[in-house]
Amino acid sequence: MTTEAEEPTLTVDELAARTGVTVRTIRFYSTRGLLPPPAIGPRRVGRYGSDHLSRLALIEELQHQGMTLAAIERYLEQLSPDLSARDLAIHRGLVATWALDTAEEVDRAELERRAGRSLDETEIDRLAAFDALARTDDPELFRIDAGMLRLGVELLGVPFTHEAILASRAVLIEHTRAAAQDLSRIFRDEVGEAPGKPGAEAEHVAAMKSLSAHMQPLVIQALVMAFQRSLREELRGAFRPSSEGGHGTA
């Protein structure tokens, strides 16, 4: 159920200021179907919410990865229409992992602008545990991972202890690294060994990069959907009432 806090509250100007995307671009994305229409409030003023913020962040990341607008349209069309803002943030976080380096140094004001909210010291510690940011020698400067920050902010609302966050992070890193290694091996096998002739190595690397670029959106969507399905099944089993778990012996 949608809570009052999740109701669309931003005007198009406020959405533009929050995301750094111009009003003209937001309206253009809306006409192309990349953004859902705003909720219409009093005086016929459009109101935007967390779903629009997450979709704009995902579009920005896909553009950063070099995808054309047409490719982004195809990517978004294949996503389930009922994805929540948190689901979209997870997609963006996974897309960002393909980037070489998205880290940058910002002051507290810019950090909170990017986060879309004020942050206390406990929340900053939690974002650091997510690897969304790192503290520096200057207490007012932070090194942020732009690709992970919005996902980290979304996760602030999850009632996890600091220890649980660190344990979850370790599990995800271990298994995603293993998946990345296996996928890289498949990519290499598909392209084959570089032939021993002048310039062949550069052509081989270019072929690998081309295959990787085409596979990125497919791999990301498959990974997210497989993970969500597996987690849903695990949670369903873990929280099933004992009366549904089968009949015991007399």
C-alpha positions, 0 to 999 in steps of 0.5 A: 500500500502506498503511504502518505510519505510516498505520495507525489509531492514535487512540482516539475521545477522541484523535480528538475532542481532535485535531479539536475535534469532540465524541465524541458528534458523531463517533459521530453522524457514524459512524451517519449514514455520514459517517465510515467505521467505526474499525479494531477493535484489542485489547480491542475498542477502535476506532482512527481514522486519517488518513482520519477526520481528513481527513473530519472536516476536510472536514465542518467546512469544508462546514458552514462553507460553510453546507451542511446535514447532508443536503447534506453526506451527498449530497456525501460519497456522490458521492465515490469510496470509495477516496479517500485522506486526501490526496485528501480534504484536497485536496477540503477545500482547494478547498472552503475557497477559496470562503470569504471569509476563514479566516485567524486568528492563533495561537501555536506551540502552537495551530499544532502542535495544528491541524497534529496534529504538531510542526513545525520551522522548515523545515516552517514555511517550507514551509507558508508557501510553500503559503500555509497560514500566514504569519510575524508580527513575533512569532516565536511567533505565526503567521497561518494559513489554517485552510482550507489548513493541513491540506492543507499538512501533508499535502503536507509528506510530498511530496518536493518542493524549496522551488523546486518548491513555489513553481513548482507554486503559481504554476501552480495559482493561474494556472489556477484563477483563470482557471477561476474567472473563466470560471465567474463569467462563466457564472454571470452569464450564467445569471442575466442582467442586473439589471433597471432597477427599485428593489431589482432589484440586491439581488435580482440579487446574491441570485440569483447567490449562490444559484446559486453556493451550489448549484454549489459542491459540483458544481464542486469535485468536477468540478474535483478529478476532472478534475485527478486524471484529467489528472494521472494521464494526464500522469504515465503518459505522462511515466514510460512506458518508452521501449520502450512509446513507439512504434517508432523508424525504422530 
